Amino acid sequence: MSDTSKPLTLYTTPLSREQAEKLRALLEREGFAFAPKPYTLFYAQKDKLTAAVYEKGPKLVLQGRGAGEFVQFHLEPEVLGEARLGYEEVHNPEMFSPHFGIDESGKGDFFGPLVIAGVYVDRGIARIFLEAGITDSKRIGSDKKIRELANLIKTTHGAVHSVVEIGPTKYNELFAKIGNLNRLLAWGHARVIENLLQIRGDCPRALSDQFANPKLIENALMKHGRSIELQQRTKAESDLAVAAASILARERFIDWMEKTGKRFQKTIPRGASSLVKQVARELSATHSPEILRELTKTHFKTASEIAPELFPLVEKPPFQKRA
C-alpha cells in the first residue's frame, strides 16, 4: 500500500477511450474548467488539481493537491471500476522486481549530445520513486523539476546509475563510422548496461524502449553482459526504472545546453525547429560552419541546409525491385 502519511500529488494511469469519456463527464459534473493543451484529448483544472488526458495511450496525468482523494473517491469507483492506488505492485509486479531501466535524451535534437542513462531499481527503490512522483521526463515541463527528481534518484540508497554522454564531436565521428543511429543507440545502451553490471552484477534483466532489434544490443554487449535478459517494449517509460533513467539523461542534456549557451552567450534551442536553424546559421556566420561539428548532429538534414558545401545531403538510393 502507498504511504498515506504523505499526500499523493501525482498519479498516472492508462485509460481506454470509454474510460476517458467517463472521466470527461465526471470532471464536467465536478465543476472542473477545461482548457486547450497540446497533445491532449482534454485538460481540466479545479482549485490546485489538474487532469490531463494525453492522446498517446490515452493516459491520464493527475497532478496537484487532492490527487489521492480524487483517485480513491471518484476515479477508481466511477471510471476505473477497480482499486489501483496503493496496489501498483499487484498490477505490475515486474516494475518492482530487480532490473535496470535504460533511456536516452537528445536523439531528436539538432544541437547537443546524445545521452544514454541507466538506473537500477528493486522493490524498495521502486516504492521510493513511486511516492516521489518519478515519471517519464517528457511529462515534466520544468528543468527545475527535472533537476530535483534527478537529485532524488542519485541520492536514493541502492539506486545504482550510469550516464553516458556522447558529445556532438564524438557523436559525429561514431555516426560516420557506424552509419546508423540504431546501432549507435545500441552501443550506448550496451555501454550503460556494462557500467551498471560492474556494480550490480547480480541484476537479472534490463528494460528499454523499443527502438531496434534487441540483437543489436546483444551484439554490442561484452562477455560480462551477455548473461543479462534484455527486454524492449513500447511505452517502456511507464516503468519506474526507465522513467528514472529518462530523467537522468535529460538532466545531463539540459546541463550541456545551458553550459554551451553561456559559452557562446546565446540561448541554444532544443529540437529541430526554425529557431534551431536560425541560431545554427548565426553561429556558423560568427564562427564558421565548422562549428556545427562541435555543437550539432551533422547527419541531420538541417546541417546540409545551412552548410551544403561542408555537409552535402546524402540521398538514399531508390528502392529497386529484384529482377
Backbone torsions as a table, in degrees:
resi	resn	phi	psi	omega
1	MET	NA	152.7	177.7
2	SER	-70.6	153.3	177.6
3	ASP	-75.2	106.9	-175.4
4	THR	-76.4	-5.7	178.4
5	SER	-73.0	-18.4	179.6
6	LYS	-115.0	114.2	-176.7
7	PRO	-59.7	137.1	178.6
8	LEU	-76.6	128.5	179.2
9	THR	-120.2	-3.9	177.9
10	LEU	-143.0	128.8	-179.5
11	TYR	-144.5	131.5	177.6
12	THR	-127.8	147.2	176.7
13	THR	-160.6	145.1	173.4
14	PRO	-71.5	151.5	177.8
15	LEU	-131.3	151.5	168.4
16	SER	-82.5	167.8	178.0
17	ARG	-61.8	-38.7	179.3
18	GLU	-64.3	-41.7	178.4
19	GLN	-66.1	-36.0	178.4
20	ALA	-62.6	-41.0	178.5
21	GLU	-67.6	-38.4	175.7
22	LYS	-61.6	-41.6	179.9
23	LEU	-65.7	-40.9	178.4
24	ARG	-57.6	-47.0	179.8
25	ALA	-62.7	-39.4	178.7
26	LEU	-63.1	-45.5	-179.4
27	LEU	-64.6	-38.7	177.5
28	GLU	-62.7	-44.1	-179.2
29	ARG	-64.6	-34.2	-177.3
30	GLU	-86.0	2.5	174.0
31	GLY	84.3	23.0	176.1
32	PHE	-73.3	144.5	177.0
33	ALA	-94.7	129.0	-177.3
34	PHE	-94.6	146.2	178.4
35	ALA	-148.1	149.7	178.6
36	PRO	-68.9	143.2	176.8
37	LYS	-150.0	133.6	-177.8
38	PRO	-57.1	144.3	173.8
39	TYR	67.4	13.0	178.5
40	THR	-113.5	153.2	168.8
41	LEU	-74.0	-38.6	172.3
42	PHE	-164.2	158.9	-179.7
43	TYR	-139.1	131.0	-176.4
44	ALA	-141.1	153.6	-177.7
45	GLN	-142.9	143.6	173.4
46	LYS	-146.1	123.1	-176.4
47	ASP	56.0	-120.7	-177.4
48	LYS	-100.9	10.3	-175.8
49	LEU	-110.7	129.5	176.8
50	THR	-119.6	147.3	177.2
51	ALA	-128.8	118.3	178.1
52	ALA	-119.2	123.2	176.0
53	VAL	-107.3	109.3	-175.7
54	TYR	-81.9	144.7	-179.2
55	GLU	-58.1	-42.3	-178.2
56	LYS	-71.9	112.6	-179.0
57	GLY	133.1	-77.3	-12.5
58	PRO	-59.9	160.5	-178.4
59	LYS	-140.9	132.3	177.8
60	LEU	-93.4	132.1	170.1
61	VAL	-119.8	111.4	-179.1
62	LEU	-105.7	126.2	-171.9
63	GLN	-142.3	137.9	174.8
64	GLY	121.7	-178.8	-179.1
65	ARG	-65.4	132.9	179.6
66	GLY	91.9	6.7	-178.4
67	ALA	-61.1	-44.9	-178.4
68	GLY	-60.5	-45.4	179.8
69	GLU	-64.4	-39.7	179.8
70	PHE	-63.6	-41.8	179.0
71	VAL	-62.2	-49.1	-174.4
72	GLN	-70.0	-39.4	-171.7
73	PHE	-103.1	-9.4	178.6
74	HIS	-127.8	-58.0	-173.1
75	LEU	-63.7	-50.4	-176.8
76	GLU	-64.1	-54.2	-176.5
77	PRO	-72.0	-32.0	-171.8
78	GLU	-99.3	-24.0	-176.0
79	VAL	-117.3	-53.4	-176.0
80	LEU	-78.5	-33.5	179.9
81	GLY	75.0	13.4	178.4
82	GLU	-156.8	156.8	177.6
83	ALA	-83.8	119.7	178.4
84	ARG	-118.0	-36.4	-175.9
85	LEU	-62.1	120.3	-177.3
86	GLY	91.7	-7.0	-179.2
87	TYR	-117.7	25.5	-178.3
88	GLU	-58.1	-35.7	-178.0
89	GLU	-69.0	-29.4	177.6
90	VAL	-71.6	-42.7	-176.8
91	HIS	-78.2	-28.3	-176.6
92	ASN	-141.3	69.2	-175.2
93	PRO	-63.0	-30.7	-178.9
94	GLU	-61.1	-31.2	-177.5
95	MET	-67.5	-20.5	-176.9
96	PHE	-102.9	-1.3	177.2
97	SER	-89.4	156.8	-177.0
98	PRO	-59.6	126.6	176.2
99	HIS	-167.7	163.5	171.7
100	PHE	-95.7	143.0	169.8
101	GLY	-113.4	133.2	-177.1
102	ILE	-122.9	136.0	175.5
103	ASP	-153.6	169.2	-176.6
104	GLU	-133.8	165.5	176.2
105	SER	-141.2	148.2	176.8
106	GLY	95.3	-2.5	-176.3
107	LYS	-60.4	-37.1	-177.0
108	GLY	-102.1	9.9	-178.8
109	ASP	-99.3	130.4	179.3
110	PHE	-65.2	-49.1	175.7
111	PHE	-82.7	150.8	168.2
112	GLY	95.8	174.6	-175.7
113	PRO	-83.2	170.8	164.2
114	LEU	-100.7	124.4	-177.6
115	VAL	-118.6	127.9	175.6
116	ILE	-117.1	131.8	-178.3
117	ALA	-130.3	156.0	177.6
118	GLY	-140.4	146.9	-179.7
119	VAL	-137.5	138.0	175.2
120	TYR	-91.7	134.8	179.4
121	VAL	-133.1	139.0	167.7
122	ASP	-127.6	-168.6	-174.2
123	ARG	-59.2	-49.2	-178.2
124	GLY	-63.6	-42.4	179.7
125	ILE	-66.1	-41.5	-179.9
126	ALA	-60.7	-40.2	179.1
127	ARG	-62.9	-42.0	179.1
128	ILE	-62.9	-46.0	-179.8
129	PHE	-62.6	-40.9	-179.1
130	LEU	-62.5	-47.0	-179.4
131	GLU	-66.3	-30.0	-178.9
132	ALA	-80.1	-9.6	179.8
133	GLY	83.6	26.5	176.4
134	ILE	-61.7	126.7	179.6
135	THR	-147.4	170.7	-179.1
136	ASP	-53.7	133.9	-176.3
137	SER	-59.0	-27.1	179.5
138	LYS	-67.1	-17.8	177.6
139	ARG	-88.2	-2.8	-175.8
140	ILE	-109.6	111.9	-174.1
141	GLY	-87.0	-8.7	-174.9
142	SER	-109.3	127.1	175.8
143	ASP	-63.3	-34.2	178.4
144	LYS	-61.3	-42.8	179.8
145	LYS	-67.2	-38.8	176.4
146	ILE	-56.5	-46.1	-177.9
147	ARG	-68.6	-36.8	177.8
148	GLU	-62.8	-46.9	-179.0
149	LEU	-69.6	-36.5	177.9
150	ALA	-61.7	-40.6	178.5
151	ASN	-64.6	-40.4	177.8
152	LEU	-61.8	-43.9	-179.9
153	ILE	-60.8	-46.9	-175.7
154	LYS	-69.8	-21.6	-179.0
155	THR	-103.8	1.0	176.8
156	THR	-75.4	124.4	-176.8
157	HIS	-59.1	126.6	177.1
158	GLY	90.2	-12.3	-178.0
159	ALA	-81.9	73.2	179.1
160	VAL	-57.9	138.3	-179.5
161	HIS	-141.5	159.2	176.5
162	SER	-144.8	138.2	178.1
163	VAL	-128.5	125.1	177.5
164	VAL	-113.2	115.6	179.3
165	GLU	-103.2	121.7	176.5
166	ILE	-106.8	97.4	-178.7
167	GLY	-63.2	159.7	-175.7
168	PRO	-52.5	-42.2	-179.3
169	THR	-60.6	-49.9	179.1
170	LYS	-67.8	-38.4	178.4
171	TYR	-57.8	-46.6	-178.6
172	ASN	-66.1	-36.8	176.7
173	GLU	-64.4	-46.9	-178.7
174	LEU	-66.0	-40.6	-179.4
175	PHE	-64.3	-37.6	178.4
176	ALA	-63.2	-35.2	179.7
177	LYS	-79.4	-44.3	-175.2
178	ILE	-83.5	-39.2	174.7
179	GLY	73.6	14.1	-176.2
180	ASN	-155.6	125.9	-176.7
181	LEU	-64.7	-39.9	-179.8
182	ASN	-62.6	-37.1	178.1
183	ARG	-69.3	-36.6	177.1
184	LEU	-66.4	-42.2	176.6
185	LEU	-62.2	-42.6	-179.9
186	ALA	-61.6	-41.4	177.0
187	TRP	-61.7	-44.3	179.8
188	GLY	-63.1	-42.3	177.0
189	HIS	-61.0	-44.9	-178.9
190	ALA	-63.7	-39.6	179.7
191	ARG	-62.5	-43.8	179.4
192	VAL	-64.2	-43.3	179.6
193	ILE	-61.8	-43.7	178.4
194	GLU	-61.9	-41.1	178.4
195	ASN	-61.3	-44.3	-179.2
196	LEU	-66.8	-36.5	-179.2
197	LEU	-67.6	-22.0	175.8
198	GLN	-62.8	-26.6	-177.8
199	ILE	-105.7	-41.4	179.4
200	ARG	-118.6	70.9	-178.3
201	GLY	-68.3	-11.3	-179.9
202	ASP	-91.7	-0.1	-177.7
203	CYS	-67.2	127.6	-172.7
204	PRO	-83.1	-22.3	-175.2
205	ARG	-153.1	161.5	177.6
206	ALA	-132.1	136.0	-176.9
207	LEU	-120.0	135.7	175.1
208	SER	-144.6	169.9	177.1
209	ASP	-69.7	153.5	179.9
210	GLN	-73.4	115.5	176.9
211	PHE	-132.3	-17.4	-178.9
212	ALA	-167.4	-179.2	175.7
213	ASN	-61.9	124.5	179.8
214	PRO	-54.0	-22.7	179.2
215	LYS	-60.1	-28.0	179.1
216	LEU	-62.0	-42.1	178.5
217	ILE	-71.3	-42.4	179.9
218	GLU	-56.7	-44.1	-178.6
219	ASN	-68.1	-26.8	-178.9
220	ALA	-84.3	-17.0	179.2
221	LEU	-72.7	145.4	175.0
222	MET	-83.6	179.7	-173.9
223	LYS	-54.1	-40.2	-176.9
224	HIS	-61.8	-35.6	-174.9
225	GLY	-90.4	-5.0	-174.6
226	ARG	-68.0	-17.8	-176.2
227	SER	-86.7	-12.9	-176.8
228	ILE	-77.7	145.3	177.9
229	GLU	-82.4	123.7	179.5
230	LEU	-98.9	128.6	178.6
231	GLN	-124.1	134.7	172.5
232	GLN	-128.2	138.9	176.3
233	ARG	-154.2	155.2	176.0
234	THR	-69.8	149.4	-179.0
235	LYS	58.4	33.3	178.8
236	ALA	-63.9	-18.4	-178.5
237	GLU	-66.7	-9.9	174.2
238	SER	-72.4	-16.5	175.8
239	ASP	-76.5	138.3	-175.6
240	LEU	-62.9	-38.2	-179.7
241	ALA	-67.5	-42.3	178.8
242	VAL	-67.3	-41.2	177.7
243	ALA	-61.0	-42.4	178.3
244	ALA	-63.0	-41.3	177.8
245	ALA	-62.6	-39.1	-179.9
246	SER	-64.0	-34.4	179.3
247	ILE	-69.6	-44.0	178.9
248	LEU	-64.7	-39.6	178.8
249	ALA	-65.6	-41.1	-179.7
250	ARG	-66.4	-39.7	178.4
251	GLU	-58.9	-47.4	-179.1
252	ARG	-63.4	-37.5	-179.9
253	PHE	-65.3	-48.0	-178.2
254	ILE	-69.3	-28.8	174.8
255	ASP	-62.5	-43.7	178.8
256	TRP	-62.4	-44.3	-177.6
257	MET	-63.4	-41.9	-179.1
258	GLU	-69.5	-43.5	179.5
259	LYS	-62.0	-43.3	-179.8
260	THR	-68.2	-38.5	177.5
261	GLY	-60.2	-41.5	178.2
262	LYS	-66.1	-38.2	-179.3
263	ARG	-61.8	-40.4	-177.4
264	PHE	-100.7	4.3	-179.4
265	GLN	52.1	49.0	-177.8
266	LYS	-154.9	138.9	175.8
267	THR	-72.6	122.4	179.6
268	ILE	-91.8	113.7	-176.3
269	PRO	-78.1	154.9	179.4
270	ARG	-94.2	166.0	177.5
271	GLY	82.9	-149.0	-178.9
272	ALA	-144.3	43.5	-175.3
273	SER	-83.5	-178.3	176.6
274	SER	-64.8	-32.8	177.2
275	LEU	-65.4	-37.5	176.7
276	VAL	-59.8	-45.5	179.1
277	LYS	-62.6	-41.8	-179.3
278	GLN	-61.1	-47.2	-179.3
279	VAL	-65.7	-38.9	178.7
280	ALA	-63.3	-40.7	177.9
281	ARG	-64.1	-41.8	-180.0
282	GLU	-63.4	-43.4	179.1
283	LEU	-66.6	-38.4	178.3
284	SER	-64.7	-39.3	-179.5
285	ALA	-68.8	-35.1	-177.9
286	THR	-80.8	-38.7	-171.0
287	HIS	-116.8	0.9	-174.4
288	SER	86.3	151.0	-178.2
289	PRO	-59.9	-20.0	179.0
290	GLU	-59.2	-22.3	-178.9
291	ILE	-62.9	-22.9	-179.4
292	LEU	-64.3	-30.2	178.0
293	ARG	-63.9	-30.4	-175.9
294	GLU	-87.3	-24.0	-171.4
295	LEU	-117.0	-16.5	-172.3
296	THR	-132.1	171.8	174.5
297	LYS	-94.9	103.9	-166.3
298	THR	-77.8	-4.9	174.7
299	HIS	-82.1	-9.3	174.5
300	PHE	-64.0	146.3	178.6
301	LYS	-58.9	-29.3	-179.6
302	THR	-56.3	-39.6	-178.8
303	ALA	-62.0	-42.4	-179.6
304	SER	-71.0	-26.9	176.8
305	GLU	-70.7	-33.8	-177.8
306	ILE	-85.1	-41.9	-177.6
307	ALA	-136.3	73.0	-175.8
308	PRO	-62.5	-28.8	-179.5
309	GLU	-72.0	-26.6	-178.9
310	LEU	-93.9	-35.8	-178.0
311	PHE	-128.2	73.0	-178.7
312	PRO	-62.4	142.2	-179.5
313	LEU	-69.4	125.4	179.0
314	VAL	-92.6	110.8	179.8
315	GLU	-77.7	136.5	175.8
316	LYS	-73.3	139.1	179.5
317	PRO	-64.3	142.2	-179.4
318	PRO	-64.5	148.2	179.0
319	PHE	-70.4	131.7	179.2
320	GLN	-119.3	130.8	178.0
321	LYS	-73.3	146.8	175.9
322	ARG	-69.1	143.9	179.8
323	ALA	-69.7	NA	NA
